[in-house]
């Protein structure tokens, strides 16, 4: 005999379409009973009173006009779900340990972390928007650049919200590497979370003086065949963007919106540069590591003499973890390397926006930002303006313990390049595959 619960499960399935597992077929009910039960259940479903059919209800608090205390009260005792890249053990430990514990102790909010980044999040939000799913299952997303661009195109982000955060007043909004994300105005639709600069990593016992320019690098690669490569993921493509800007007509050629002519001029020189070097790369350029983790392993196994990182602080934490040699050092090219920020966004259909705001505000607090900047925690650069911080925090941020294998961040900033528009990264991926990887 089919139970009322099973019928309700079917209604829940129909309401949420394919996002809920299909229940077992109904059996054993008379037609009259089915009609009556469905009618009653439909009324309950409309008014949202079916237990379990909408476990995470949409909050009715008007966040735009509510006080911060109202938001804290709304979020208290709830669960906030954050989607993030989970490929680094130290980052995972920071979030699962420090952040989760603090969020519970300070605000009585439970933090739930789920994997997901980049195109995964874009596709998920597209499906939900296309299916008119007004209540999602993610409250906060770790995003930047291309992902931010695509989510904004979908109108998938809630905002503007940054002005609602008390700690927003501490953010270094005057910093061009923070107020713009891949040349896009943030406009309150994402909150800066961390700031990093691309760096080259080498081992001094293998290489006393590393090449500082693209010309010196090309000479070194030819003189040391098989000892250099880069990955085909985000880090490797950032390396190519650094070279692309160096090949451009001027240092600021890629500032502003995407310029097809500037891209064609610079990229044609870049592809010629790589074609000439390809036979001298690791495995003669016939294959490349898929991601930076694989690149690190080749470096550790002494198959290559360089690895790379989008985070200038990573050399210290990876050396301390034993993932790369303890004597490793990092540097930036004289022509400059890309510095960018990563951000936190709130989906338009986030079920717990109040808790999302509380979590985001905590993550940009001086305490959480300082903890995150420690190499044994993460080694991530802060988005806070030192001048706005209390003196005790200012001093601690200026003297990060454990940062010993790369110069201080303020010494790197003169060599910092802005991220180009997101279309540049999209084109680089496509052209690199066609013109270099598939070229024979």
PyMOL commands that set and color helices and strands:
alter all, ss='L'
color gray80, all
select helices_A, chain A and resi 4-19+31-46+68-75+89-107+119-130+145-153+162-164+166-170+176-179+214-223+234-247+260-278+282-285+292-300+314-321+353-363+366-373+386-388+391-398+409-415+422-437
alter helices_A, ss='H'
color red, helices_A
select strands_A, chain A and resi 79-84+110-115+140-143+180-181+184-185+191-197+199-203+306-309+328-331+337-345+416-417
alter strands_A, ss='S'
color yellow, strands_A
deselect
rebuild
show_as cartoon
